[in-house]
């Protein structure tokens, strides 16, 4: 078959989407008057941030030496938090373009995704992008590609996504080097779901690679082997990049099936679709189950929207299978959901998408990681039975790989040691160095990434993988406002950092809480021990302003009456923390 399925993999901001634009232009997949920069980055958030968040499939038609070829491209994200999108893309293709920025060289995700592609025996095509820039160092990047991946200098393609230089050579290399997919047209349908989204009219639309057989005719019954759900073929087609309906979708092709299923949980990424009447068929090997690393509580600001939020999260999970959620209840915030993410950027992006695309007005709690006590998983500080002397508590550790110019090694080593990192190895690749550390995940989800960029003037990049759980001497810091515990502000931290954290929390709360008619105590506590305290003073009302002379005892009488009133209010007064105060402190 004249079909080639391939992906583009690279570090963030190395020009994947711009190269994809040139493919669309050269193959005529999109009319010239409709072309726009980063066309495959269809989400408004992707355009706003300038990064790819979602994988994006598209079919290209290209003629080489008089022969027509169908090229199925899947554009992928480059940030470490979206690596699961890349792994799903690589499982659906036979080859990949390994793209490297000529001004930055090989970075952490270039190496990580490149090695993943080699593990899956994909054909790799090395491309150096942005060679037209004045600060491009092509010789150095060629040497890096040869040293790290063993490419010959003669097979490395020089290109510029901006000018179109070398893009024809890339398309030619795809046809010559990427093997055609194995075609098994006989036998029942087997389609691998690599992504999906929800359409109010068509139900769940599954993005699939047809591994065996062909998609049956419209209105035929289909079933999902993993979940046992059933649906029907309402529509089938491919991405151009908009949905384009076709009569036939066969083995080796990439496309979509509109299933008519309105219950999102029945269609899961990695599942196998087959015909409804087929029996005794083995499912395709799917994807390894992704495990959330960072947990955040999401609560509707208006509690009447709880049911709507539940429906929205179920539909959102279709387009982002790395996201997970389960219900939880907070005394301070009411009913909400404990949500799992792959990292802080992932959490931030999901919250912004829920707000902008689904118009959900949400409040997020402080990010935390998963802890273990025996076999019990703890994802929220409120699940701990006690605040101190927590026996057998284990925290997650990660293997951290940092790529940096050698000049910044000292500053980076100092930063990682402050975050309880343990040095393991360093490897030189010319002027670049790879530093390998073991580090607690809880230290990485605060401000580590920002500080790393500051320490390296923006040149360092990182990649990380979960390593193991290790025992930790940690405590739970609780916040009391007017003597009442605010569970949404509770946090787990290592013992030697707890007092600093407690002081910072109460100082911030004092700044953001509105004053009342009575004095409010703000305390940070560990178990029964107060480690920090601030007092928010009451409004001061001059009750003696109306006096115009007379004996001093008249003034004292009024002040004593006011003092009694304030004391009474303090005893019965309730302190309500406004949403703005929560937002302010949780952002900090």
N, C-alpha and C positions, 0 to 999 in steps of 0.2 A: 504493500500500500504506500502511496505517496503522502503519508501523514508523518509529521514530526511533533512530538509533545515535549515542550521544554519550559524551563523556568528561568528567571533572572534572580541571582542571589548576590548580595553585597552588604557592606556596612551601611548604616544610616547616612543619608546625604551624599552618597557616591554617584548618584545620577541614574538610578534604575528607571524611574518613571519617565525621565527625559529621553532615554534610549528607546523605551517602549513607544513614546510619541513618534519617534522617527520610523519605527517599524510600521505603525499605523499609517503614517504619511506615505512611505515608499510602496506599501502593498495596496494602498487605496481602500483600506478597511473603513476609513472615515473620510467623507468628502472634505476637500481642503477648506471650504468655507465654514465647516463645523469643527475644525481642529482647534484645540486650545491647550495651553501648557498643562502637563500632568493630567491628561484626559482620563486615565484609568483611576486616578485618585478621586473617586466620585463623591466621597463624604465631604461635607462642608468643613468638618474639623480637620481633615487631611490637608485641605487647601490652606486653612488658617494657620496650621502649625508647620506646614511644609514637609511633613513626613508621611510615609505610607503606613496605614494602620491595618487595612484589610487586604487579603490576597484578591487579585482581580484577574479572571480568565478572559481571553479574547481569541477569536479565530481569525487567522490571516491567510489570504490566498496569494501565492507567489509563484512566478514562472522563472525557471532556471534552465538554460540550454534547451528551450522549447518544451519543457515538461512542466505541468502544473503540479504544485505541491500545496497541501493544507498544513499550516503551522498553527498549533494550539499553544499559545503563550499563557503562562500564569505569572503575573507580576507579584512580588512578595515584599513584606516589610523588612526593615533592616535593624530595628531596635531589639535589644535582648528580650524585652518584655513580650514581644510578639513572635518569639521563635516557634511557637506551636503552629502559627499560620504557615511558616516556612516548612516545617516537617510534613504538614498535610499536603502542601504543594509538591514537595519532592516525591512523595509516594504516588503521585498521579502522573508523573512524567518519566521520560527515559534519558533526558539530558538537561544540562543547566549551563547558563552563561555565568561565569565567575567574574564579576565586574569590580575593578579597583580604580579608585580616584588617583590620577597621576600626581596630584599635589599632596595627597595624604598618605599614600602607600597602603599596605595591608594593615587592617585594623582587626579588633577582637572578633567581630561578627563575620568578617571575611573568612577568617580561619575556621571559626566554629561551623558555619554553614557549608564551607568548602569540604571539610572533613566529613560532615554528615552526608553530603552528596556522594563522596567516594565510598563511604560505608555501604551505600545502597547501590553501588556499581553503576552510577550514572556517568554518562559521557560529559566531561567538563571542557568548556571552551573559555580560555583565559582572554579577557579583554581589559585593556587599560583605557579608561575614559578621561575626558577633559584634557587631552594632549595639546589642545590649542591655547591653554592658559599660559601666561608668561612665566609663572612659577612652577610649571610642570617639571618633574624630574623622572623622565621616562626610563632612563638607564637604571636608576636605583630601584624602581618598581619592578622592572623586568628581572633584576637580580633577585628581588624578594620572592617573586612568583616561582623562579627556578629553584631557589633554595628550599622554599616551604612545600611546594607541590610537585617539584620535579619536571616542570614544563620546559620544553626546548624554546629558546628565544625566537626561533623561526615560526612557532605556532601561536605566539602571542599577538593578538590583533590590536592595533592602535586605533582609537576612535574618539569622536566628539559628538555627544548627543545633541549639543547646541547647533553645530554646523552641519551635521550629517556625515562627517568624514568617517570612512571605514565601516559604515552601517551595512552597506551591501556585502562587504566581506564577512560580516557577522552572519547575515542570513545565508550566505553560501556555505559557511562553516557548519551551521546548524543542519543543513540538508546533507552535507557530506559526512559529518562526524556523529550526529545523534542517530542512533538506530531507530528504525520504524517500530511501532508497537507490535507486540505479538497479536495476531488476529485469530480469534476462535469464533468464527461466525456460526458454526453449527452448535446445537445444544441450547439449553435454556439461558435466559438473561441472567447475568451477574454484573451489577453496576455498583461501584464503590462511591459512597457519598463523601466528598471532601469538603463541602460547605453547604449552607442552605440559608434561606431567608423566608420571611412570611409575607404573603400577599393576601389582602382581605378577600379577593375574589377567587384566586386559584389555590388558596391554602398554602401549605409549605411547599416551596420550590426548592428541590434538591439539585445541587450542582454535582455532577457525577462524571466518573470515567467509566466507559462501557468496557469491561474486561472480557466478557464472553457474551455471545448471542447478540440479540438486537432488542430495542425497546418495542414492545407490542403496540398495536394500533390504538387510536384514541378510544377512551372509555373502557379499555381493558383493565382488569383488576391486577393490582400489584401488591406485594407484601414486603415487609421489612423483617429480615431474619433475626436481627438482634432484639428488637422490642416486641415482635409478634403483631405489630400494627398492620392494617390493610388500607389501601387507597386505590385510586384509579388514575390512569394517564389522561389528564385534562389537556395537556399540551406538552410537546417535546421540541427541543431546538438547541441552538448554540448561542454564544455571546459574540456580538459583532461591533462594539462591546455591549450594545443594548440587546435585549432578548429577540432572537430571530427564529420563528417557528419553521420546522422542516417536517417532511413526511417520513424520513428515515434517520435513525441514529443507531449505528452499529458498532461492533467490537473494534477497539482501537481509538474511538473518537471521544472527545470531551464535550459535554453539553449540559442540558438541564432537563428535569422532568417535573412538571407541575402536578403534584400528587392529590390535590383536593383535600388533604388532611388538615383539619382545623385545630387539632390538639398538638401543640408543638413538641411535647415530650415523646411522641411516637416516632419522630424522625430525628435520628442522632448521627452526628458526624462519625465516620468510620464504619457505619452499618452497611449491609449489602441489600440491594433491591433486586427482587426476582419476580417472575410472574406468579399470580395468586394461586394457580392450580398446580404448581410444581411441588413435588414432594421429595424428601430425602436428598436435599442439596446442601453442601457445605458452604458456610459463609466465607467470604474473602478475609484474609488477615487485615484487620483494621489498623488503628493507631493506638499507641500505648496511652493509657488513661492519664491525662494531665492532672497534676496535683497543685492546687492553689498554694501560694507561698505567703501572701499578705491578706489579712482579713480586716474588713471595714464594715461597721454597722451603718446601713442606709435606712433613714426614717422619713416618711412623708411629713412635711411641716403641718399639713392639714390631715388629721387622723382619718377623716372621712374618705381619703384617697387610698387607703391601705389596699383595698381589693383591686383598684385600678393598677396600683404599683405591682401587685403580684402578677397580673396578666401581662403587664409590660415587660417585667423581668423574664417571664417564660418565653415571650416572643424574641426578646433581645438575645437570649442564650442561643437561639438558632443561628444567629450570625456571629456569635462569639462563644464557641464551646469551651474555651478556657475559663469562662466566667461561671461561678456557681453561687447559689443562694439558698438560705433556709430561714424560716421565721424565727424571730426572737422578740423578747419584750423587755423594755427598760422602764424603770420607775420614773425616770426623768423625762423620757422622750416618747413613751407609749409603745405601740406595736410597730415593728419594722422587720428588717431582714439582715442576717449576718451574711455578708457577701465575700467570696474568695476571689483573689486576683493573682496574676503571675508576678506582679511587681507594682511599684508606686506609680509609674507612668501609666500602666494598664488601668489601675484604679482611677487615676485622674481622668483619663480619656473616657472610660465607661461612664463616670459621673457626668461629664460634660455632654456626652452623647444622649444620655437619658434626659438631661435638662433641655437640650436643643432640639433633638429629633422627636422626643415623646412628650415634651412640655411638662416634665415631672419636677416639682419643687421639693428638693430633698435636702436633708441634713445628714452629714457624714460624721461618724465618730473617729477617734484617733486610730490610725492603722496599728495593727498588732500582728504577731506571727503565731503559728500553732505551737503549743507546748504539750508535753506529755507527762502524765503522772501514772505510772504503771501502763495499762493499756488504754487509759482514758485520754481522749484528745481535748485540749483546752484552747479554744479560739477566741474567748472573750475573758477579760480579767474577772468579771463578775462570777464566772464558773468556779473560781478557786474558793475553797471552804474557809481559808484563813489568809491573813495578809502577810504574816511572817513565819519563820521556822517551817518553811514548806519543804517537806522531805520528799526526795525522789523526783523533783521537778527537772525535766529535760527540755533544752531548747534546740532549735535546728541550727546546724552549721552548714556552710556552703564552701565549695572550692571556688576561689575567686582568681580570675586571670586578668591581669591588667597589661595592656599594650601601651608603651610610652617611649618617647625619645629618651636616650640615656641621661640627658641633661637634668631631667626631673626626678630621677630615682630617689634622691635623698628626701625631698619633700613628700613624695608619695609613701615611702617607707614609714616616715614619721606619722603621717595621717593614719595609715592602716594599723600601726601599733597602738595609737590612741583608741582605736575601735576594737581592741582586743584581738587583732589579727595575728596569726602565727605564720611566719615566713617558711616556705617550703622549697622554692626553687626559683632560679632566674636563668633565662636563656637569651643570648644575644642573636639578633638577626640584623647584621650590619649596625646601623646607628639606632635601631629599634630594640627594645628589651621587653621580654614577656616576664612579668613577675607573677608567681603563683603563691597564693596564701590560702589558709583556712581561716574562716571568719564567721562569727555569729550573724545570722540573718537579721536579727533584731537591730544590730548596729548599722546594717546596710540600708534599712528602710527609712531611716530618718533623713539626714542631710548629707549622706556620704557621697552621692553622685555629684552634687553641687560642689562640695569641697574638693573632690577629685579633679573636677574641671578647673577650679581655681588654682589648685596646687600645680597643675600642669599647663597653665595658660590655654586650656581647651584642647590640648593635643592628646591626652590619654583617653583610652577607651577600655571598656571592661566587658567581660562575659562571666557568667557564673552558673553553677549547677549545684543542686542539693547534694550534700555529702552524708551527714548522719545526725542523730540526736545525741547531745551530750548533757550530763548533769550540770546544773547551774545554781549558784547561791543567789536566788532572786527573791524579791518581795513585791507585794502589791501596794502601790501608793493610792490611797483613796482621798477624795476631796469632800470636806464637809462645809456646807454653806448654811450659816445660822443653826448649826448643830445637825443638819440633815445631810445624809450622804447623797452625792450626785454620781450615780453609777456610770453615766456616760463619760465621765472624766477620769475614771479609774484606769490605771495603767500598771503593767508589770515591767520591772526594771531590775538590773543587777544591784546588789546591796550597796556597793561603794558609790553608786551614782544616785541613790535614791534621795538623799537630802538636797542635792543640787536641783534635781527635778522637782521635788516638792516645793522648794522656795520659788522656783520659776513659775510653777502653776498658780500659787496663791498671789504672787505679784501681778501676774497677767490678769487674773480674775478681778483683783481690786481695781485695775484700770478699766475693765469693760463692764462691770456690774453697775447698774443704775442705783443711785443712793435712795434710801427709804426714809421714812419718818423716825426710824429707830436704828440703832447701831447694829451692824452685821459682822459676825466673826467669820473669817474664811480660814480654814485649817487644812493642812495636808497631814494625813495620819498613816502609820503603818501598824496594823493590828490595833492596839489600844494606845500607842505612843504617838504624841503630836510632834512632828518634825519641823513644821513651819506654820506661822500664823501671821495673818494681816487683819486689820480691823477697818471696815468701811464705815466712816463716820456718818452720823445721821444728818438730815437737813437741819440747818440751824434757823429757827424762826424767832424773831425778836418779839416775845410776848409783852415786853415792857414798853413797847413803842407808843402805846396809847396813853401811858401815864404822863401827867404834866405837873409833877410836883407832889407834895405830901410827904408823909413819913417813909423812911427806908423800908420799914416792915411791909408796906404794900407791895414793893418790888419783890422782896424775898418770898412773900406768900405766892405770888404768881409763878416765880421760878420753881418753887417747891412743887406746885401743882403740875407744872409742865414735866418735871422730873418723874413724878409718879406715873403720869400718862405714858411717857416714853418707856418706862420700865414695864408697864402693863402690855404695851404694844409689842415689846421685845419678847414677852412670854407667849403671846397668842398670835403674833404676826407671822405670816408665811412669806418666804422669799421666793418669788418666781423668777427663774433665770430666762430672760428673753432669748429668742432664736438668734438674734444678732450677736449676743454675747457668746453663745455657743459657737457660732460660725467663726467669730474672731479668735477665740482661744484654740479651736481645733485646727484652724489654718496655721497657727503659730507652732 
